[in-house]
Amino acid sequence: MRNGLYSVLAGSALAFALVFPGQATGQAAPPLAVQEVFHPNTPKPGVLGTPLRLDDVVRLAFEKSPAILAARYSALAESRKEPQARAFPDPSVGIGWMGNIQPFSVQVGDPASYRSITAMQTLPYPGKRKLRGEIAGKEAEAAQTEVEGVRRRLLADLKAAYFDYWYYERALQANQKNKDLLTKLSQIAAARYQVGKGLQQDVLKSQVELSLLLQRRTLLEQQRATAQARLNALMGNDPETPLPPAAEVEPAPLRYSLDELYQAARQSDPEMLRAQRMAERNELAVNLAQKELLPDLSVGYMYQQRPDLPDMHGMTFSVSLPVFSRTRQHAAVQQATEERISAEHSRTARQNQLYFELKEQYLAAKAGDQLLKLYAQGVVPQSSLALESSLSAYQVGSADFLNVLGTFNTLLNYETDYYREVANYQTALARLEALAGTGLTDAEPAGTSVHATPENR
């Protein structure tokens, strides 16, 4: 598409040179449309290094992203809870004496006086520790899905920022070419006016158009600076860090149907997986709350040293009594049941929202694909024919300068519009990637199947 635009503009410049040979400067200038024109403030390839590739942006961002690191350490912390939940309660050990107030002293001649050591261990009812460990494991799995969710959101934001950054650079280059071309047209109009073949309004109109281009350039430079700062922030850089120009972006094909994306999203969406894990966790919590009605056993041992009598050994066995089950255990069962139902409804709500977001981005991508084809197959060729026609008519005096100026402006503006549509289309694909969990923004398939599950991806 880009080469096609350059070919059209090169042909238009050549036609101009034939219509107005040497009127502007007296020397033949190289075709403006095929020059790589950069604004002085735009970093050129080689000044700050090679062009900035999307893969490098993603790699650098993932290495330094605080959000991903926070999610990873949070998931790691959750995974540490499972062995804690499965562990036995800590045993207790005590020492004591009976007799004098002085520590560890006994009363002489009193057989009831003694020194003692005791140990106690609580044994939860069978199955409780296992359930607690499984609950902690489900919570760890839910936290792990959040890592994937953060990664996907960051990836989509990175790609959207990169495509915006790419667009504003290309728009500035198109603006510069437009300005150079209008400057040449203005010189031609002034030359024709000087020899009595043109109108002063042609010169004035060309100057107004040049001023509008400068105004637009100022806005584009501000927007490019904002896009660069956003990209730097997502990469973990200082906002003022200079970046080389973005590498060329080629529109990737939309390789999957909406139904295939729905299926992939159902299998891998982090929020749906999290809701599913929490529903499973709460089902286990219901079972644990019911088991809490069963008593735990405590076993104790005591050793007594008596000065005037033989040493004594003792054992104690005790069980917990759920006498407050109505306000504790039964309430816990109800709580866990309601949390399970809530998680199930959350999963359904997320699925509905997910389908909407997929449909929204899919329609945006399909519309963008159609617009890109329209530019390549219809708009640019038709604009080129209109430009050639206006040049021919201007040559024989049947068209005015404003008509030629307008057709030139239109054709060059379509180049900027094309770049905007490429960025929008690629951004829609990036959003679909985050929702469906499959690569879409590469020009060629990356080898990841849309039907892949989290386990085998």
C-alpha positions as CSV (number, residue, x, y, z in Angstrom):
1,M,0.0,0.0,0.0
2,R,2.8,2.4,1.0
3,N,4.7,1.7,-2.2
4,G,1.6,2.3,-4.2
5,L,1.1,5.7,-2.6
6,Y,4.7,6.6,-3.4
7,S,4.3,5.5,-7.0
8,V,1.2,7.7,-7.4
9,L,2.9,10.7,-5.8
10,A,6.0,10.2,-7.9
11,G,3.9,10.1,-11.0
12,S,2.1,13.2,-10.0
13,A,5.4,15.0,-9.3
14,L,6.6,14.0,-12.7
15,A,3.4,15.3,-14.3
16,F,3.9,18.6,-12.6
17,A,7.4,18.8,-13.8
18,L,6.1,18.3,-17.4
19,V,3.4,20.9,-17.0
20,F,5.5,23.6,-15.3
21,P,9.2,23.0,-16.3
22,G,11.5,25.2,-14.3
23,Q,9.0,27.8,-13.4
24,A,9.6,27.7,-9.7
25,T,13.4,27.6,-9.3
26,G,14.7,27.1,-12.8
27,Q,16.2,23.7,-11.8
28,A,14.8,20.3,-11.8
29,A,14.2,18.9,-8.3
30,P,14.1,15.2,-7.5
31,P,10.6,13.8,-7.2
32,L,9.4,15.0,-3.8
33,A,7.0,12.1,-3.2
34,V,9.8,9.5,-3.2
35,Q,12.1,11.4,-0.9
36,E,12.3,10.2,2.7
37,V,11.6,13.5,4.4
38,F,12.1,13.8,8.2
39,H,11.4,16.8,10.4
40,P,14.6,18.0,12.2
41,N,13.2,16.8,15.5
42,T,12.4,13.4,14.2
43,P,15.1,10.8,15.1
44,K,16.3,9.1,12.0
45,P,17.3,5.4,11.8
46,G,21.0,5.2,12.8
47,V,20.9,8.3,15.0
48,L,19.4,6.5,18.0
49,G,20.1,3.0,16.7
50,T,18.1,0.7,14.6
51,P,14.3,1.1,14.2
52,L,12.3,0.2,17.3
53,R,10.8,-3.2,16.8
54,L,7.6,-4.3,18.6
55,D,9.3,-7.5,19.8
56,D,12.0,-5.5,21.6
57,V,9.4,-3.2,23.2
58,V,7.5,-6.2,24.6
59,R,10.7,-7.9,25.8
60,L,12.0,-4.8,27.6
61,A,8.6,-4.0,29.2
62,F,8.1,-7.6,30.4
63,E,11.6,-7.6,32.0
64,K,10.9,-4.4,34.0
65,S,7.1,-4.2,34.4
66,P,6.3,-3.5,38.1
67,A,2.7,-4.7,37.5
68,I,3.8,-8.2,36.3
69,L,6.4,-8.5,39.1
70,A,3.8,-7.5,41.7
71,A,1.3,-10.1,40.3
72,R,4.0,-12.8,40.2
73,Y,5.1,-12.2,43.7
74,S,1.5,-12.1,44.9
75,A,0.8,-15.5,43.2
76,L,4.0,-16.8,44.7
77,A,2.9,-15.6,48.2
78,E,-0.4,-17.3,47.7
79,S,1.3,-20.6,46.8
80,R,3.1,-20.5,50.2
81,K,-0.2,-20.8,52.0
82,E,-1.0,-24.4,50.9
83,P,1.7,-26.2,53.0
84,Q,0.8,-23.9,55.9
85,A,-2.9,-24.9,55.7
86,R,-2.1,-28.6,55.5
87,A,0.2,-28.5,58.6
88,F,-0.7,-29.7,62.0
89,P,-1.3,-27.0,64.7
90,D,1.8,-26.3,66.7
91,P,2.2,-28.4,69.9
92,S,2.4,-26.7,73.2
93,V,4.9,-27.4,76.0
94,G,4.7,-26.1,79.6
95,I,6.5,-26.3,82.9
96,G,5.1,-25.8,86.4
97,W,5.4,-26.5,90.1
98,M,3.3,-26.9,93.2
99,G,4.6,-25.9,96.6
100,N,6.6,-22.8,97.5
101,I,6.2,-19.5,95.7
102,Q,9.8,-19.6,94.7
103,P,10.1,-21.0,91.2
104,F,10.6,-24.8,90.9
105,S,10.8,-25.2,94.7
106,V,8.7,-27.7,96.6
107,Q,7.5,-27.9,100.2
108,V,9.5,-30.3,102.3
109,G,7.4,-33.0,103.8
110,D,4.3,-32.3,101.6
111,P,3.7,-35.2,99.2
112,A,1.3,-33.1,97.1
113,S,4.2,-30.8,96.1
114,Y,5.8,-31.4,92.7
115,R,7.6,-30.1,89.6
116,S,6.0,-30.8,86.2
117,I,6.5,-30.8,82.5
118,T,3.5,-31.0,80.1
119,A,3.1,-31.4,76.3
120,M,-0.1,-31.0,74.3
121,Q,-0.9,-31.6,70.6
122,T,-4.2,-31.0,68.8
123,L,-5.2,-33.4,66.0
124,P,-7.8,-32.0,63.6
125,Y,-10.6,-34.3,62.6
126,P,-9.5,-36.4,59.6
127,G,-10.0,-34.6,56.3
128,K,-9.9,-31.0,57.6
129,R,-6.2,-30.4,56.9
130,K,-6.6,-31.8,53.4
131,L,-9.6,-29.5,52.7
132,R,-7.7,-26.5,54.0
133,G,-4.8,-27.3,51.8
134,E,-7.0,-27.7,48.7
135,I,-8.7,-24.4,49.5
136,A,-5.3,-22.7,49.7
137,G,-4.3,-24.4,46.4
138,K,-7.4,-23.0,44.6
139,E,-6.6,-19.6,45.9
140,A,-3.1,-19.9,44.6
141,E,-4.4,-21.0,41.2
142,A,-6.8,-18.0,41.1
143,A,-3.8,-15.7,41.9
144,Q,-1.8,-17.3,39.1
145,T,-4.6,-16.4,36.6
146,E,-4.2,-12.8,37.6
147,V,-0.6,-12.9,36.4
148,E,-1.8,-13.9,33.0
149,G,-4.4,-11.2,33.1
150,V,-1.9,-8.5,33.9
151,R,0.5,-9.9,31.2
152,R,-2.3,-9.7,28.6
153,R,-3.4,-6.3,29.5
154,L,0.1,-4.9,29.4
155,L,0.7,-6.6,26.1
156,A,-2.4,-5.0,24.6
157,D,-1.5,-1.6,26.0
158,L,2.1,-1.9,24.7
159,K,1.0,-2.8,21.2
160,A,-1.7,0.0,21.1
161,A,0.9,2.5,22.3
162,Y,3.5,1.2,19.7
163,F,1.0,1.5,16.8
164,D,0.1,5.0,17.9
165,Y,3.8,6.0,18.1
166,W,4.3,4.5,14.6
167,Y,1.3,6.4,13.2
168,Y,2.3,9.8,14.5
169,E,5.8,9.4,13.0
170,R,4.3,8.4,9.6
171,A,1.8,11.2,9.8
172,L,4.6,13.8,10.4
173,Q,6.5,12.4,7.5
174,A,3.4,12.7,5.3
175,N,2.8,16.2,6.6
176,Q,6.4,17.2,5.7
177,K,5.9,15.9,2.2
178,N,2.7,17.7,1.9
179,K,4.3,20.9,3.0
180,D,7.2,20.6,0.5
181,L,4.7,20.0,-2.2
182,L,2.5,22.9,-1.3
183,T,5.6,25.1,-1.1
184,K,6.4,24.1,-4.7
185,L,2.8,24.8,-5.8
186,S,2.9,28.2,-4.1
187,Q,6.1,29.1,-6.0
188,I,4.5,28.0,-9.2
189,A,1.4,30.1,-8.5
190,A,3.5,33.1,-7.7
191,A,5.5,32.7,-10.9
192,R,2.3,32.5,-13.0
193,Y,0.9,35.5,-11.2
194,Q,4.1,37.5,-12.0
195,V,3.7,36.8,-15.7
196,G,0.0,37.6,-15.7
197,K,-1.2,34.0,-16.2
198,G,-2.4,33.3,-12.6
199,L,-4.4,35.0,-9.9
200,Q,-3.3,36.5,-6.7
201,Q,-5.9,34.5,-4.8
202,D,-4.1,31.3,-5.9
203,V,-0.9,32.6,-4.1
204,L,-2.9,33.6,-1.0
205,K,-4.8,30.3,-0.9
206,S,-1.6,28.3,-1.1
207,Q,-0.1,30.4,1.8
208,V,-3.2,29.7,3.9
209,E,-2.9,26.0,3.2
210,L,0.7,26.1,4.3
211,S,-0.2,27.8,7.5
212,L,-2.8,25.1,8.2
213,L,-0.2,22.4,7.6
214,L,2.1,24.0,10.1
215,Q,-0.8,24.2,12.6
216,R,-1.5,20.5,12.0
217,R,2.2,19.7,12.4
218,T,2.3,21.3,15.8
219,L,-0.6,19.2,17.0
220,L,1.0,16.0,15.5
221,E,4.3,16.7,17.3
222,Q,2.5,17.1,20.6
223,Q,0.6,13.9,20.0
224,R,3.8,12.0,19.0
225,A,5.5,13.3,22.2
226,T,2.5,12.0,24.2
227,A,2.6,8.6,22.4
228,Q,6.4,8.4,23.1
229,A,5.9,9.2,26.8
230,R,3.2,6.6,27.1
231,L,5.4,3.9,25.4
232,N,8.3,4.8,27.7
233,A,6.1,4.5,30.7
234,L,4.8,1.1,29.7
235,M,8.4,0.0,29.0
236,G,9.5,1.2,32.5
237,N,11.6,4.1,31.1
238,D,11.8,7.7,32.0
239,P,9.2,9.6,29.9
240,E,11.9,11.8,28.4
241,T,13.9,8.8,27.1
242,P,14.5,9.3,23.4
243,L,13.2,6.4,21.2
244,P,14.3,5.6,17.6
245,P,11.6,5.5,14.9
246,A,9.2,2.6,15.0
247,A,9.9,-0.2,12.5
248,E,7.5,-0.6,9.6
249,V,4.1,-2.1,10.4
250,E,2.4,-4.4,7.9
251,P,-1.3,-5.1,8.5
252,A,-1.7,-8.7,9.7
253,P,-4.6,-10.8,8.3
254,L,-7.5,-11.6,10.6
255,R,-7.2,-15.4,10.5
256,Y,-9.9,-16.5,12.8
257,S,-13.7,-16.4,12.8
258,L,-15.6,-14.8,15.7
259,D,-16.8,-18.3,16.8
260,E,-13.2,-19.5,17.0
261,L,-12.3,-16.5,19.1
262,Y,-15.3,-17.1,21.4
263,Q,-14.1,-20.7,22.0
264,A,-10.5,-19.7,22.6
265,A,-11.6,-17.0,25.1
266,R,-13.8,-19.4,27.0
267,Q,-10.9,-21.7,27.5
268,S,-8.3,-19.1,28.5
269,D,-9.7,-15.9,29.7
270,P,-8.0,-15.1,33.0
271,E,-11.0,-13.6,34.7
272,M,-13.3,-16.5,33.8
273,L,-10.6,-19.0,35.0
274,R,-10.3,-17.0,38.2
275,A,-14.0,-17.1,38.8
276,Q,-14.0,-20.8,38.1
277,R,-11.2,-21.4,40.6
278,M,-13.0,-19.4,43.2
279,A,-16.2,-21.3,42.6
280,E,-14.2,-24.6,43.2
281,R,-12.5,-23.0,46.2
282,N,-15.9,-22.1,47.7
283,E,-17.3,-25.6,47.1
284,L,-14.4,-27.0,49.2
285,A,-15.0,-24.3,51.8
286,V,-18.6,-25.6,52.1
287,N,-17.3,-29.1,52.8
288,L,-14.8,-27.7,55.3
289,A,-17.4,-25.7,57.1
290,Q,-19.5,-28.8,57.5
291,K,-16.6,-30.8,58.8
292,E,-16.0,-28.1,61.4
293,L,-19.0,-29.5,63.2
294,L,-16.9,-32.6,63.9
295,P,-14.7,-32.4,67.0
296,D,-10.9,-32.1,67.0
297,L,-8.9,-34.3,69.4
298,S,-6.2,-33.0,71.7
299,V,-3.6,-35.3,73.3
300,G,-1.5,-34.3,76.4
301,Y,1.3,-35.8,78.4
302,M,2.4,-34.7,81.9
303,Y,5.5,-35.7,84.0
304,Q,5.5,-34.9,87.7
305,Q,8.6,-35.0,89.9
306,R,7.8,-35.4,93.6
307,P,10.6,-35.2,96.1
308,D,9.3,-37.7,98.7
309,L,7.3,-39.9,96.4
310,P,7.8,-41.7,93.1
311,D,7.6,-39.7,89.9
312,M,4.3,-39.7,88.0
313,H,3.4,-39.8,84.4
314,G,0.0,-38.8,83.0
315,M,-2.0,-38.6,79.7
316,T,-5.0,-36.5,78.9
317,F,-7.4,-36.7,75.9
318,S,-9.9,-34.0,75.1
319,V,-12.2,-33.1,72.3
320,S,-13.7,-29.8,71.1
321,L,-17.4,-29.3,71.5
322,P,-19.2,-27.2,68.8
323,V,-21.6,-25.7,71.3
324,F,-21.8,-22.5,69.3
325,S,-22.4,-24.1,66.0
326,R,-25.5,-22.1,65.2
327,T,-23.6,-18.8,65.2
328,R,-20.3,-20.2,64.0
329,Q,-20.2,-23.5,61.9
330,H,-23.7,-23.2,60.4
331,A,-23.1,-19.6,59.5
332,A,-19.8,-20.6,57.9
333,V,-21.6,-23.1,55.8
334,Q,-24.0,-20.5,54.6
335,Q,-21.2,-18.0,53.9
336,A,-19.3,-20.5,51.8
337,T,-22.4,-21.5,49.9
338,E,-23.3,-17.9,49.0
339,E,-19.7,-17.2,48.0
340,R,-19.8,-20.2,45.7
341,I,-23.0,-19.0,44.1
342,S,-21.5,-15.5,43.7
343,A,-18.4,-16.9,42.0
344,E,-20.6,-18.8,39.5
345,H,-22.6,-15.7,38.7
346,S,-19.4,-13.7,38.3
347,R,-18.2,-16.2,35.8
348,T,-21.4,-15.9,33.8
349,A,-21.2,-12.1,33.9
350,R,-17.6,-12.2,32.8
351,Q,-18.5,-14.5,29.9
352,N,-21.2,-12.1,28.7
353,Q,-18.8,-9.1,29.0
354,L,-16.1,-11.1,27.3
355,Y,-18.4,-11.9,24.3
356,F,-19.3,-8.2,24.0
357,E,-15.7,-7.1,24.0
358,L,-14.7,-9.7,21.5
359,K,-17.6,-8.8,19.2
360,E,-16.7,-5.1,19.6
361,Q,-13.1,-5.5,18.7
362,Y,-13.8,-8.1,16.0
363,L,-16.2,-5.7,14.2
364,A,-13.6,-2.9,14.5
365,A,-11.0,-5.2,13.0
366,K,-13.3,-6.3,10.1
367,A,-14.2,-2.7,9.4
368,G,-10.5,-1.7,9.5
369,D,-9.7,-4.5,7.1
370,Q,-12.4,-3.4,4.7
371,L,-11.2,0.2,4.9
372,L,-7.6,-0.8,4.1
373,K,-8.7,-2.7,1.1
374,L,-10.8,0.3,0.0
375,Y,-7.8,2.6,0.3
376,A,-5.6,0.2,-1.7
377,Q,-8.2,-0.7,-4.4
378,G,-10.4,2.3,-4.7
379,V,-9.6,5.6,-2.9
380,V,-6.0,6.0,-3.9
381,P,-6.4,4.9,-7.5
382,Q,-9.4,7.1,-8.0
383,S,-7.7,10.0,-6.3
384,S,-4.7,9.5,-8.6
385,L,-7.0,9.7,-11.7
386,A,-8.7,12.8,-10.3
387,L,-5.2,14.4,-9.8
388,E,-4.1,13.5,-13.4
389,S,-7.3,14.9,-14.7
390,S,-7.0,18.2,-12.9
391,L,-3.4,18.6,-14.0
392,S,-4.4,18.0,-17.6
393,A,-7.3,20.4,-17.3
394,Y,-5.0,23.0,-15.7
395,Q,-2.5,22.6,-18.5
396,V,-5.1,23.6,-21.1
397,G,-6.6,26.4,-18.9
398,S,-9.9,24.6,-18.2
399,A,-9.3,24.2,-14.5
400,D,-8.2,26.6,-11.8
401,F,-5.3,26.4,-9.4
402,L,-7.5,25.7,-6.4
403,N,-8.8,22.5,-8.1
404,V,-5.2,21.3,-8.6
405,L,-4.3,22.2,-5.0
406,G,-7.4,20.4,-3.6
407,T,-6.7,17.2,-5.5
408,F,-3.0,17.2,-4.4
409,N,-4.1,17.8,-0.8
410,T,-6.7,15.0,-1.0
411,L,-4.3,12.4,-2.3
412,L,-1.6,13.2,0.3
413,N,-4.2,13.3,3.1
414,Y,-5.3,9.8,2.1
415,E,-1.8,8.5,3.0
416,T,-2.2,9.8,6.5
417,D,-5.6,8.3,6.8
418,Y,-4.2,5.0,5.6
419,Y,-1.6,5.0,8.4
420,R,-4.3,5.8,10.9
421,E,-6.4,2.9,9.7
422,V,-3.4,0.6,9.9
423,A,-2.8,1.6,13.5
424,N,-6.5,1.3,14.4
425,Y,-6.7,-2.1,12.7
426,Q,-3.6,-3.5,14.5
427,T,-4.8,-2.1,17.8
428,A,-8.1,-3.9,17.4
429,L,-6.2,-7.1,16.7
430,A,-4.0,-6.5,19.8
431,R,-7.2,-6.2,21.9
432,L,-8.5,-9.4,20.4
433,E,-5.3,-11.1,21.4
434,A,-5.7,-10.1,25.0
435,L,-9.2,-11.4,25.1
436,A,-8.7,-14.7,23.2
437,G,-5.2,-15.4,24.2
438,T,-3.8,-16.0,20.8
439,G,-1.4,-14.2,18.5
440,L,-3.0,-12.0,15.8
441,T,-0.8,-9.0,15.1
442,D,1.9,-10.8,13.3
443,A,1.9,-10.8,9.5
444,E,2.5,-14.5,9.6
445,P,1.0,-17.1,12.0
446,A,3.2,-17.4,15.1
447,G,2.5,-21.1,15.6
448,T,0.0,-20.6,18.4
449,S,-3.3,-22.3,17.8
450,V,-6.5,-20.4,18.6
451,H,-7.8,-23.6,20.2
452,A,-4.9,-23.9,22.6
453,T,-5.6,-24.2,26.3
454,P,-3.6,-22.7,29.1
455,E,-2.1,-26.0,29.9
456,N,-0.6,-26.6,26.5
457,R,0.1,-23.1,25.3
